């Protein structure tokens, strides 16, 4: 029980409950079950990319290119649909574009030995430019959208299953898959080992490059899924669909417990953090707080909670060292008594 209470995920759940209490008192409509359920459609795409990003960070890497990749995959789908490609093949084209982009990032990182942040920052602009060029090929210049999608595709954005949004169900299923992948498989254990020490992982015989490549491929694939979800939700594919996901997704991964130094984090923590950030934004909006102020408060929450987490870790280390020192001092006394 004590270990459960002290887990970081439990702290995030308490923060989420506190949000419900505070915003519920400010505006009782915030706690309306329909508002809570359908409100997730405004931020669930952040979780779609934040969950695989958590694996990348745990494995010792970073990927910021997903923000542009979301829009690129959406445009690939839109262009394919524009030229009459069947819906299933258009979806597969978008998913393939995401996987190929992830493979490109991983290949450049491993062969050039350049820092992942530098590589994916370059990819961020590359994918954004490619999306703009592709959209121009069908006359949708700039940030205009590509529409006229089949009805079955656009209906998914508002589809309900037993009163629950289909996009929320898709996210939950995806999160469960990643929880099993990271925490209950050999691959997940390898991701942690690689993030803790690449050299030690290599000496242990682990294929470091292959493991990290898989994490980038998963991020590219999920970025494509997010692009398709947003295209269905808005009824159009646009270059800027993923622009607003960059900072919230990274914030969710870090707030959920992923260490920027690698080797630490959990999918469950990221999932809870997604809801903490999403409902915080919605609660502030329903309270009448301007968007600029709500963004500042969200950043303040990140800094405060991460500082709290760092402080608790330092306190735990201090207590452990103190106990060890006390045990070392008491050992001679015990030995003297025995003699």
C-alpha positions as CSV (number, residue, x, y, z in Angstrom):
1,X,0.0,0.0,0.0
2,X,2.8,2.4,0.9
3,X,4.6,1.8,-2.4
4,X,1.3,2.5,-4.3
5,X,0.8,5.8,-2.4
6,X,4.3,6.9,-3.1
7,X,4.2,6.2,-6.8
8,X,4.3,9.3,-9.0
9,X,1.2,8.1,-10.9
10,X,-0.8,8.4,-7.6
11,X,0.3,12.0,-7.2
12,X,-0.9,12.7,-10.7
13,X,-4.3,11.2,-9.9
14,X,-4.6,13.4,-6.9
15,X,-3.8,16.4,-9.0
16,X,-6.5,15.4,-11.5
17,X,-9.0,15.0,-8.7
18,X,-8.0,18.4,-7.3
19,X,-8.7,19.9,-10.8
20,X,-12.2,18.3,-10.8
21,X,-12.9,19.7,-7.3
22,X,-11.7,23.2,-8.0
23,X,-13.1,23.7,-11.4
24,X,-16.4,22.0,-10.3
25,X,-16.8,24.6,-7.6
26,X,-16.0,27.4,-10.0
27,X,-18.3,26.2,-12.7
28,X,-20.6,23.2,-11.9
29,X,-21.0,22.6,-15.7
30,X,-17.4,21.4,-15.8
31,X,-18.4,18.1,-14.0
32,X,-21.2,17.3,-16.4
33,X,-20.4,13.8,-17.6
34,X,-21.1,14.7,-21.2
35,X,-18.7,17.7,-21.1
36,X,-16.0,15.5,-19.6
37,X,-16.4,12.8,-22.2
38,X,-16.8,14.9,-25.3
39,X,-14.2,17.4,-24.1
40,X,-11.5,14.7,-24.5
41,X,-11.9,15.0,-28.3
42,X,-10.1,18.3,-28.0
43,X,-6.9,16.9,-26.5
44,X,-6.9,13.1,-27.0
45,X,-4.7,13.5,-30.1
46,X,-2.0,14.8,-27.8
47,X,-2.0,11.5,-25.9
48,X,-1.8,9.6,-29.2
49,X,1.7,11.1,-29.8
50,X,2.7,11.5,-26.2
51,X,2.5,7.8,-25.4
52,X,5.1,6.6,-28.0
53,X,7.2,9.7,-27.4
54,X,7.5,8.4,-23.8
55,X,9.2,5.3,-25.2
56,X,11.6,7.4,-27.2
57,X,12.6,9.5,-24.2
58,X,13.0,6.4,-21.9
59,X,15.2,4.9,-24.6
60,X,17.6,7.9,-24.4
61,X,16.3,9.8,-27.4
62,X,14.0,12.7,-28.3
63,X,11.7,13.5,-31.2
64,X,10.1,16.9,-31.9
65,X,9.4,16.3,-35.5
66,X,6.0,14.6,-34.8
67,X,4.4,18.1,-34.7
68,X,5.0,18.5,-38.4
69,X,4.6,14.8,-39.2
70,X,1.0,14.9,-38.0
71,X,0.2,17.5,-40.7
72,X,2.3,15.8,-43.3
73,X,0.5,12.4,-42.9
74,X,-2.8,14.2,-43.0
75,X,-1.9,15.9,-46.2
76,X,-0.7,12.5,-47.7
77,X,-4.1,11.1,-46.9
78,X,-5.8,14.2,-48.3
79,X,-3.8,14.1,-51.6
80,X,-4.4,10.4,-52.1
81,X,-8.1,10.9,-51.5
82,X,-8.1,13.9,-53.9
83,X,-6.7,11.7,-56.7
84,X,-9.4,9.0,-56.2
85,X,-7.3,6.5,-54.2
86,X,-9.7,4.1,-52.3
87,X,-10.1,5.0,-48.6
88,X,-8.3,2.0,-47.1
89,X,-5.3,2.6,-49.4
90,X,-5.3,6.4,-48.6
91,X,-5.2,5.5,-44.9
92,X,-2.4,3.0,-45.5
93,X,-0.5,5.7,-47.4
94,X,-0.7,8.1,-44.5
95,X,0.4,5.4,-42.0
96,X,3.3,4.4,-44.3
97,X,4.4,8.0,-44.5
98,X,4.6,8.2,-40.7
99,X,6.6,5.0,-40.4
100,X,9.0,6.1,-43.2
101,X,9.5,9.4,-41.5
102,X,10.3,7.7,-38.2
103,X,12.7,5.3,-40.0
104,X,14.4,8.3,-41.6
105,X,14.9,10.0,-38.2
106,X,16.4,6.9,-36.7
107,X,18.7,6.2,-39.6
108,X,20.1,9.8,-39.6
109,X,20.6,9.7,-35.8
110,X,22.4,6.3,-35.8
111,X,24.6,6.8,-38.9
112,X,25.5,10.5,-38.3
113,X,25.8,10.2,-34.5
114,X,24.2,13.7,-34.3
115,X,22.1,14.5,-31.3
116,X,18.5,13.4,-31.7
117,X,17.2,16.8,-30.8
118,X,19.2,18.4,-33.7
119,X,18.1,15.8,-36.2
120,X,14.4,15.8,-35.3
121,X,14.4,19.6,-35.1
122,X,15.6,19.7,-38.7
123,X,12.9,17.1,-39.6
124,X,10.3,19.3,-38.0
125,X,10.9,21.9,-40.6
126,X,11.5,19.4,-43.4
127,X,8.2,17.6,-42.8
128,X,6.4,20.9,-42.5
129,X,7.8,22.1,-45.8
130,X,7.0,18.8,-47.5
131,X,3.4,19.0,-46.3
132,X,3.0,22.5,-47.7
133,X,4.4,21.5,-51.1
134,X,2.1,18.5,-51.3
135,X,-0.9,20.5,-50.4
136,X,0.0,22.9,-53.1
137,X,-0.1,20.0,-55.6
138,X,-3.8,19.9,-55.3
139,X,-4.4,23.6,-55.2
140,X,-4.6,23.9,-51.4
141,X,-1.8,26.5,-51.0
142,X,-0.5,27.7,-47.6
143,X,-2.5,26.3,-44.7
144,X,-5.8,25.7,-46.6
145,X,-7.4,22.4,-46.0
146,X,-8.0,19.4,-48.3
147,X,-11.6,18.2,-47.8
148,X,-14.3,16.2,-49.5
149,X,-13.6,13.0,-47.6
150,X,-15.9,10.0,-47.7
151,X,-18.7,10.3,-45.2
152,X,-17.7,7.1,-43.4
153,X,-14.3,8.7,-42.6
154,X,-15.6,12.0,-41.3
155,X,-18.2,10.3,-39.2
156,X,-15.6,8.6,-37.2
157,X,-14.6,11.9,-35.6
158,X,-18.0,12.0,-33.9
159,X,-18.7,8.3,-33.6
160,X,-19.9,7.0,-30.3
161,X,-19.8,3.5,-28.9
162,X,-22.2,3.0,-26.0
163,X,-22.1,6.8,-25.4
164,X,-18.3,7.0,-25.4
165,X,-16.4,8.8,-28.1
166,X,-14.7,6.4,-30.5
167,X,-11.5,8.4,-30.4
168,X,-11.3,8.1,-26.6
169,X,-11.8,4.3,-26.9
170,X,-9.1,4.2,-29.6
171,X,-6.7,6.0,-27.3
172,X,-7.4,3.7,-24.3
173,X,-6.8,0.7,-26.4
174,X,-3.6,2.1,-27.8
175,X,-2.5,3.0,-24.2
176,X,-3.1,-0.5,-23.0
177,X,-1.1,-1.9,-25.9
178,X,1.8,0.4,-25.0
179,X,1.6,-0.4,-21.3
180,X,1.9,-4.1,-22.1
181,X,4.7,-3.4,-24.6
182,X,6.8,-1.3,-22.2
183,X,6.2,-2.9,-18.9
184,X,5.5,-6.6,-19.6
185,X,7.8,-7.5,-22.5
186,X,11.4,-8.1,-23.2
187,X,11.4,-5.2,-25.6
188,X,10.2,-2.8,-22.9
189,X,12.9,-3.9,-20.5
190,X,15.4,-3.4,-23.2
191,X,14.2,0.1,-23.7
192,X,14.8,0.9,-20.1
193,X,18.3,-0.6,-20.2
194,X,19.3,1.3,-23.3
195,X,18.1,4.5,-21.7
196,X,20.0,3.9,-18.6
197,X,23.3,3.2,-20.3
198,X,23.8,2.5,-24.0
199,X,27.3,1.2,-23.5
200,X,26.2,-1.3,-20.8
201,X,23.3,-2.4,-23.1
202,X,25.8,-3.0,-25.9
203,X,28.1,-5.0,-23.7
204,X,25.0,-7.1,-22.6
205,X,24.4,-8.0,-26.3
206,X,21.3,-5.8,-26.8
207,X,20.8,-4.4,-30.3
208,X,20.7,-0.7,-29.2
209,X,20.2,0.8,-32.6
210,X,17.4,-1.6,-33.4
211,X,15.6,-0.9,-30.2
212,X,15.8,2.8,-30.5
213,X,14.7,2.6,-34.2
214,X,11.5,0.8,-33.1
215,X,10.6,3.6,-30.7
216,X,11.0,6.2,-33.5
217,X,8.9,4.0,-35.9
218,X,6.1,3.8,-33.3
219,X,6.2,7.6,-32.9
220,X,5.9,8.1,-36.6
221,X,3.1,5.6,-36.9
222,X,1.1,7.2,-34.0
223,X,1.7,10.7,-35.5
224,X,0.0,9.4,-38.6
225,X,-2.9,8.1,-36.6
226,X,-3.2,11.5,-34.9
227,X,-3.2,13.2,-38.3
228,X,-6.0,10.9,-39.5
229,X,-8.0,11.4,-36.3
230,X,-7.8,15.2,-36.6
231,X,-8.6,15.1,-40.3
232,X,-11.7,13.1,-39.5
233,X,-12.6,15.4,-36.6
234,X,-12.3,18.6,-38.6
235,X,-13.4,17.2,-41.9
236,X,-10.2,18.5,-43.6
237,X,-6.5,17.8,-43.8
238,X,-4.3,20.8,-43.0
239,X,-0.6,21.4,-42.8
240,X,-0.9,22.9,-39.3
241,X,-2.9,20.1,-37.7
242,X,-0.1,19.0,-35.4
243,X,1.5,22.4,-34.6
244,X,-0.3,22.7,-31.3
245,X,0.7,19.2,-30.1
246,X,4.5,19.8,-29.7
247,X,4.7,21.4,-26.3
248,X,1.7,19.6,-24.7
249,X,2.9,16.2,-25.8
250,X,6.4,16.7,-24.5
251,X,4.9,18.2,-21.3
252,X,2.7,15.2,-20.8
253,X,5.6,12.8,-21.2
254,X,7.8,14.7,-18.8
255,X,5.0,15.4,-16.4
256,X,4.1,11.7,-16.5
257,X,7.5,10.7,-15.2
258,X,9.8,10.3,-18.2
259,X,13.3,11.5,-17.5
260,X,15.0,13.6,-20.2
261,X,18.2,11.6,-19.4
262,X,16.5,8.3,-20.3
263,X,15.9,5.1,-18.4
264,X,12.9,6.3,-16.4
265,X,9.2,6.8,-17.1
266,X,5.9,5.0,-17.5
267,X,3.1,4.9,-20.1
268,X,0.5,5.1,-17.3
269,X,2.0,8.3,-16.0
270,X,1.9,9.9,-19.4
271,X,-1.7,8.9,-19.9
272,X,-2.8,10.4,-16.6
273,X,-0.7,13.5,-17.4
274,X,-2.5,13.9,-20.7
275,X,-5.8,14.2,-18.9
276,X,-4.3,16.5,-16.3
277,X,-3.2,18.9,-19.0
278,X,-6.3,18.6,-21.1
279,X,-8.8,19.1,-18.3
280,X,-6.7,21.9,-16.9
281,X,-7.0,23.8,-20.2
282,X,-10.8,23.1,-20.4
283,X,-11.3,24.1,-16.8
284,X,-9.5,27.4,-17.2
285,X,-11.5,28.2,-20.3
286,X,-14.8,27.4,-18.6
287,X,-13.7,29.6,-15.7
288,X,-13.3,32.5,-18.1
289,X,-9.5,32.6,-18.0
290,X,-7.9,34.0,-21.3
291,X,-6.0,31.4,-23.3
292,X,-2.7,33.3,-22.8
293,X,-3.1,33.1,-19.1
294,X,-4.2,29.4,-19.2
295,X,-1.0,28.6,-21.2
296,X,1.1,30.3,-18.6
297,X,-0.6,28.5,-15.8
298,X,-0.1,25.2,-17.6
299,X,3.6,25.9,-17.8
300,X,3.6,26.8,-14.2
301,X,2.0,23.5,-13.3
302,X,4.7,21.6,-15.2
303,X,7.5,23.5,-13.5
304,X,5.9,23.2,-10.1
305,X,5.1,19.5,-10.3
306,X,8.5,18.6,-11.9
307,X,10.2,20.6,-9.1
308,X,8.1,18.7,-6.5
309,X,9.1,15.4,-8.1
310,X,12.8,16.4,-8.2
311,X,12.6,17.6,-4.6
312,X,11.0,14.3,-3.4
313,X,13.7,12.3,-5.2
314,X,16.4,14.4,-3.6
315,X,14.7,14.0,-0.2
316,X,14.5,10.3,-0.6
317,X,18.2,10.1,-1.5
318,X,19.1,12.3,1.5
319,X,17.1,10.1,3.8
320,X,18.7,6.9,2.3
321,X,22.2,8.4,2.8
322,X,21.3,9.4,6.3
323,X,20.1,5.9,7.2
324,X,23.2,4.4,5.7
325,X,25.4,6.7,7.7
326,X,23.5,5.9,10.9
327,X,23.9,2.2,10.2
328,X,27.6,2.6,9.6
329,X,28.0,4.5,12.9
330,X,26.0,2.0,14.9
331,X,27.8,-1.1,13.6
332,X,31.0,-0.7,15.7
333,X,28.8,-0.2,18.8
334,X,26.9,-3.4,18.1
335,X,30.1,-5.3,17.5
336,X,31.6,-4.0,20.7
337,X,28.6,-5.2,22.7
338,X,28.9,-8.7,21.1
339,X,32.5,-8.9,22.2
